[in-house]
């Protein structure tokens, strides 16, 4: 399993997100993930990315079951681009959908100077 945090942004929206790509590191994890329905082998298990806003308690594995466009698009994007993304990256939904031609800048840059 691998964990990454993301800054998800959309029109007037900021969501700090935790994402966990499943995948067993040992036989006990493989068995438990298998019993939960995430596949028998590590490769199959890695197709699942659990996603939750850090301010909430509900975690979702299926992007299509997300509650709104921001969460749906960002969850799907994270799953499809996991290898290219670093923990802390900004996920800009408007840019992903082609609604803007430039990515937003992370809010972290402005707050870093305050410390």
C-alpha positions in Angstrom: 0.0 0.0 0.0 1.1 3.5 -0.7 -0.4 6.8 0.7 -0.3 10.2 -0.8 -1.9 13.5 0.1 -3.3 16.0 -2.5 -4.6 19.5 -2.7 -7.8 19.1 -4.8 -9.1 22.4 -6.3 -12.1 23.3 -8.4 -14.2 26.4 -8.8 -14.3 27.9 -5.3 -13.3 24.6 -3.9 -10.3 23.4 -1.8 -10.2 19.8 -0.5 -7.2 18.3 1.3 -7.4 14.6 0.3 -5.7 11.4 1.4 -5.4 8.6 -1.3 -4.3 5.1 -0.6 -3.3 2.8 -3.5 -4.0 -0.7 -2.4 -1.5 -3.6 -2.9 -0.4 -6.2 -0.5 3.1 -6.2 1.0 2.8 -9.6 2.6 0.6 -12.7 2.6 -1.6 -11.5 5.5 -2.4 -8.2 3.6 -3.0 -10.1 0.4 -5.5 -12.3 2.1 -7.3 -9.5 3.9 -7.6 -7.4 0.8 -8.8 -10.4 -1.1 -11.4 -11.2 1.5 -12.6 -7.6 1.3 -13.1 -8.0 -2.5 -10.1 -6.1 -3.8 -8.7 -9.0 -5.9 -6.5 -12.1 -5.3 -3.1 -10.7 -6.3 -1.2 -7.5 -5.7 -1.5 -6.3 -9.3 -5.3 -6.5 -9.2 -5.4 -4.9 -5.7 -3.3 -1.9 -7.0 -6.1 -1.0 -9.4 -8.0 0.4 -6.4 -7.3 3.8 -4.9 -9.1 4.7 -1.7 -10.0 8.4 -1.5 -11.2 10.6 1.3 -11.2 14.2 2.2 -9.1 14.8 5.3 -12.0 16.6 6.9 -14.4 13.7 6.5 -14.7 10.1 7.6 -16.1 8.4 4.5 -13.6 6.7 2.2 -14.5 5.7 -1.3 -12.8 3.2 -3.7 -15.0 3.9 -6.8 -14.7 7.3 -8.5 -18.2 6.9 -10.0 -19.7 6.7 -6.5 -18.3 10.1 -5.4 -20.7 12.8 -4.3 -19.9 15.5 -6.8 -17.9 16.4 -9.9 -14.8 17.7 -8.0 -14.4 14.4 -6.1 -15.3 12.2 -9.1 -12.9 13.9 -11.5 -10.0 14.2 -9.0 -10.4 10.6 -7.7 -10.4 9.2 -11.3 -7.4 11.4 -12.2 -5.4 10.3 -9.2 -6.1 6.6 -10.0 -5.1 7.0 -13.6 -2.0 9.0 -12.9 -0.8 7.6 -9.6 2.8 6.9 -10.8 3.2 10.4 -12.1 1.9 12.2 -9.0 3.8 13.1 -5.8 2.3 13.4 -2.4 1.4 17.1 -1.9 0.6 17.7 -5.6 -2.3 20.0 -6.6 -5.1 18.3 -8.6 -6.9 21.0 -10.6 -10.3 19.8 -11.8 -11.0 22.8 -14.1 -7.6 22.2 -15.8 -8.2 18.4 -16.1 -11.5 19.1 -17.8 -10.0 21.7 -20.1 -12.1 24.5 -18.7 -8.9 26.5 -18.1 -5.6 26.4 -19.9 -3.3 26.8 -16.9 -3.1 25.0 -13.6 -3.9 26.8 -10.3 -1.0 27.5 -8.0 -1.0 25.7 -4.6 -2.4 27.6 -1.7 0.5 26.2 0.3 2.9 28.7 -1.4 1.2 31.6 0.2 1.0 30.0 3.6 4.6 28.9 3.6 5.8 32.5 3.9 3.6 33.1 6.9 5.6 30.7 9.1 
